[in-house]
């Protein structure tokens, strides 16, 4: 199972977003459970997507942790985020068998 975190923000706040990210992660080692971290543009905005592998029994706590972190960006105008649990294709097929 994975947690997907997606953030979207306009280009004019990119320096604020980058500075906040560096501030929040400066004393933390990289999370080995993060399997994908990508950035692209979409409709003129920056989009960052991250997938973290998580055990099903830890899903609720990890989503809560992400929400607490993402709230720290709420003062940045135009910053939006989404956090959700998601299945791998193999996990999803097991649900419909």
Backbone as CSV, one residue per row, in Angstrom:
resi,resn,N_x,N_y,N_z,CA_x,CA_y,CA_z,C_x,C_y,C_z
1,UNK,0.844,-1.168,0.000,0.000,0.000,0.000,0.897,1.241,0.000
2,UNK,0.375,2.311,-0.563,1.139,3.553,-0.658,0.305,4.739,-0.175
3,UNK,1.005,5.767,0.228,0.386,7.066,0.449,0.857,7.946,-0.691
4,UNK,-0.096,8.583,-1.351,0.243,9.534,-2.393,0.044,10.936,-1.841
5,UNK,1.057,11.761,-1.963,0.958,13.158,-1.580,1.196,13.969,-2.840
6,UNK,0.277,14.864,-3.132,0.382,15.707,-4.326,0.236,17.157,-3.891
7,UNK,1.157,17.994,-4.328,1.027,19.430,-4.071,1.073,20.173,-5.397
8,UNK,0.296,21.248,-5.456,0.183,22.063,-6.665,0.298,23.518,-6.232
9,UNK,1.127,24.273,-6.942,1.291,25.679,-6.575,1.728,26.490,-7.783
10,UNK,1.366,27.774,-7.791,1.728,28.641,-8.911,3.223,28.992,-8.883
11,UNK,3.789,29.272,-10.040,5.226,29.555,-10.128,5.693,30.731,-9.269
12,UNK,4.854,31.723,-9.066,5.322,32.900,-8.335,5.562,32.636,-6.839
13,UNK,5.139,31.477,-6.318,5.409,31.150,-4.911,6.436,30.020,-4.767
14,UNK,7.079,29.644,-5.854,7.998,28.508,-5.827,9.127,28.687,-4.821
15,UNK,9.651,29.907,-4.673,10.738,30.121,-3.717,10.250,29.953,-2.284
16,UNK,9.036,30.377,-1.999,8.465,30.195,-0.656,8.254,28.712,-0.361
17,UNK,7.734,27.993,-1.347,7.505,26.557,-1.169,8.832,25.836,-0.963
18,UNK,9.822,26.150,-1.779,11.140,25.526,-1.645,11.783,25.828,-0.299
19,UNK,11.697,27.083,0.137,12.277,27.465,1.426,11.572,26.740,2.572
20,UNK,10.245,26.627,2.503,9.497,25.935,3.552,9.874,24.461,3.592
21,UNK,10.006,23.847,2.408,10.405,22.441,2.341,11.767,22.241,2.991
22,UNK,12.733,23.092,2.633,14.068,22.970,3.217,14.040,23.184,4.724
23,UNK,13.240,24.120,5.172,13.110,24.387,6.612,12.544,23.173,7.349
24,UNK,11.526,22.550,6.775,10.862,21.428,7.429,11.669,20.137,7.377
25,UNK,12.593,20.019,6.434,13.343,18.765,6.273,14.807,18.874,6.648
26,UNK,15.256,20.029,7.092,16.698,20.243,7.312,17.314,19.278,8.318
27,UNK,16.585,18.864,9.331,17.140,17.977,10.354,16.656,16.538,10.229
28,UNK,16.006,16.218,9.107,15.454,14.883,8.921,16.215,14.146,7.822
29,UNK,16.598,12.894,8.083,17.218,12.115,7.008,16.171,11.760,5.959
30,UNK,16.598,11.462,4.739,15.639,11.052,3.705,14.844,9.828,4.163
31,UNK,13.583,9.801,3.836,12.698,8.702,4.212,12.876,7.561,3.214
32,UNK,13.420,6.413,3.637,13.643,5.306,2.693,12.345,4.696,2.166
33,UNK,11.213,4.973,2.824,9.929,4.438,2.362,9.383,5.220,1.173
34,UNK,9.941,6.409,0.898,9.498,7.183,-0.269,10.099,6.531,-1.511
35,UNK,9.234,6.040,-2.371,9.670,5.304,-3.558,9.706,6.159,-4.807
36,UNK,8.881,7.186,-4.867,8.838,8.067,-6.034,8.665,9.491,-5.544
37,UNK,9.453,10.387,-6.075,9.288,11.815,-5.837,9.518,12.482,-7.178
38,UNK,8.468,13.093,-7.723,8.590,13.680,-9.050,7.976,15.068,-9.074
39,UNK,8.435,15.867,-10.008,7.910,17.222,-10.188,7.720,17.467,-11.680
40,UNK,6.620,18.135,-12.004,6.368,18.523,-13.391,5.472,19.764,-13.376
41,UNK,5.170,20.275,-14.542,4.235,21.392,-14.630,2.936,20.905,-15.261
42,UNK,1.856,21.538,-14.847,0.539,21.170,-15.350,-0.334,22.423,-15.309
43,UNK,-0.873,22.797,-16.453,-1.733,23.983,-16.535,-1.057,25.226,-15.941
44,UNK,0.232,25.357,-16.175,0.963,26.526,-15.723,1.347,26.525,-14.255
45,UNK,1.158,25.409,-13.560,1.508,25.313,-12.145,2.507,24.189,-11.936
46,UNK,3.266,24.291,-10.840,4.172,23.222,-10.454,3.382,22.150,-9.717
47,UNK,3.709,20.890,-10.005,3.065,19.754,-9.362,4.157,18.840,-8.831
48,UNK,4.083,18.514,-7.552,5.017,17.550,-6.946,4.187,16.366,-6.466
49,UNK,4.644,15.163,-6.797,3.954,13.943,-6.395,4.953,13.033,-5.707
50,UNK,4.516,12.470,-4.606,5.373,11.571,-3.831,4.570,10.331,-3.454
51,UNK,5.192,9.161,-3.565,4.587,7.913,-3.130,5.454,7.302,-2.041
52,UNK,4.834,7.024,-0.910,5.537,6.383,0.205,4.912,5.021,0.457
53,UNK,5.740,3.999,0.519,5.243,2.663,0.830,4.938,2.588,2.327
54,UNK,3.787,2.035,2.649,3.362,1.981,4.049,2.597,0.684,4.306
55,UNK,2.801,0.118,5.492,2.038,-1.072,5.881,0.595,-0.652,6.127
56,UNK,-0.368,-1.478,5.740,-1.780,-1.108,5.906,-2.138,-0.684,7.333
57,UNK,-1.543,-1.322,8.325,-1.872,-0.984,9.709,-1.324,0.389,10.131
58,UNK,-0.409,0.952,9.350,0.157,2.271,9.656,-0.423,3.388,8.791
59,UNK,-1.337,3.040,7.913,-1.857,4.009,6.952,-2.476,5.234,7.629
60,UNK,-3.356,5.028,8.578,-4.026,6.152,9.229,-3.061,7.113,9.891
61,UNK,-2.087,6.589,10.611,-1.123,7.448,11.298,-0.258,8.213,10.311
62,UNK,0.176,7.557,9.239,1.033,8.234,8.258,0.259,9.320,7.510
63,UNK,-1.018,9.082,7.197,-1.824,10.125,6.556,-1.957,11.312,7.505
64,UNK,-2.187,11.040,8.786,-2.273,12.125,9.774,-0.965,12.897,9.841
65,UNK,0.163,12.193,9.792,1.477,12.854,9.809,1.639,13.775,8.597
66,UNK,1.250,13.282,7.424,1.332,14.105,6.215,0.447,15.338,6.326
67,UNK,-0.765,15.145,6.832,-1.687,16.284,6.961,-1.091,17.350,7.871
68,UNK,-0.500,16.940,8.982,0.126,17.897,9.908,1.252,18.659,9.215
69,UNK,2.014,17.976,8.397,3.106,18.634,7.673,2.575,19.587,6.617
70,UNK,1.608,19.148,5.847,1.113,19.967,4.748,0.392,21.223,5.238
71,UNK,-0.200,21.167,6.409,-0.858,22.344,6.972,0.150,23.478,7.186
72,UNK,1.397,23.139,7.334,2.440,24.153,7.543,2.697,24.991,6.288
73,UNK,2.085,24.615,5.177,2.193,25.376,3.930,0.965,26.252,3.685
74,UNK,-0.022,26.199,4.569,-1.312,26.834,4.302,-1.253,28.354,4.145
75,UNK,-0.218,28.990,4.655,-0.113,30.443,4.520,0.459,30.874,3.177
76,UNK,0.838,29.919,2.337,1.382,30.242,1.015,0.219,30.299,0.021
77,UNK,-0.026,31.489,-0.497,-1.156,31.716,-1.392,-1.077,30.824,-2.630
78,UNK,-2.163,30.118,-2.908,-2.235,29.281,-4.097,-1.722,27.865,-3.904
79,UNK,-1.168,27.545,-2.723,-0.657,26.203,-2.462,-1.822,25.272,-2.138
80,UNK,-1.893,24.162,-2.850,-2.928,23.158,-2.625,-2.260,21.801,-2.477
81,UNK,-2.902,20.915,-1.730,-2.336,19.576,-1.568,-3.445,18.537,-1.449
82,UNK,-3.023,17.300,-1.651,-3.924,16.154,-1.563,-3.118,15.002,-0.989
83,UNK,-3.687,14.299,-0.019,-3.037,13.136,0.582,-4.043,11.999,0.547
84,UNK,-3.632,10.845,0.037,-4.560,9.713,-0.020,-3.812,8.388,0.023
85,UNK,-4.495,7.381,0.512,-3.976,6.023,0.451,-4.317,5.429,-0.898
86,UNK,-3.438,4.602,-1.414,-3.680,4.000,-2.719,-3.056,2.597,-2.760
87,UNK,-3.583,1.773,-3.621,-3.121,0.399,-3.746,-2.214,0.222,-4.957
88,UNK,-1.340,-0.761,-4.875,-0.641,-1.190,-6.083,-1.664,-1.949,-6.927
89,UNK,-1.353,-2.178,-8.173,-2.267,-2.933,-9.042,-2.490,-4.334,-8.471
90,UNK,-1.419,-4.960,-7.995,-1.543,-6.306,-7.437,-2.476,-6.319,-6.228
91,UNK,-2.337,-5.320,-5.347,-3.221,-5.237,-4.175,-4.666,-5.012,-4.585
92,UNK,-4.868,-4.172,-5.568,-6.234,-3.875,-6.024,-6.879,-5.114,-6.637
93,UNK,-6.130,-5.886,-7.416,-6.701,-7.105,-8.017,-7.135,-8.088,-6.946
94,UNK,-6.408,-8.170,-5.861,-6.789,-9.088,-4.771,-8.135,-8.701,-4.167
95,UNK,-8.463,-7.412,-4.209,-9.733,-6.950,-3.657,-10.929,-7.351,-4.511
96,UNK,-10.705,-7.548,-5.805,-11.822,-7.843,-6.713,-11.884,-9.311,-7.130
97,UNK,-10.971,-10.102,-6.630,-10.980,-11.534,-6.981,-12.154,-12.249,-6.346
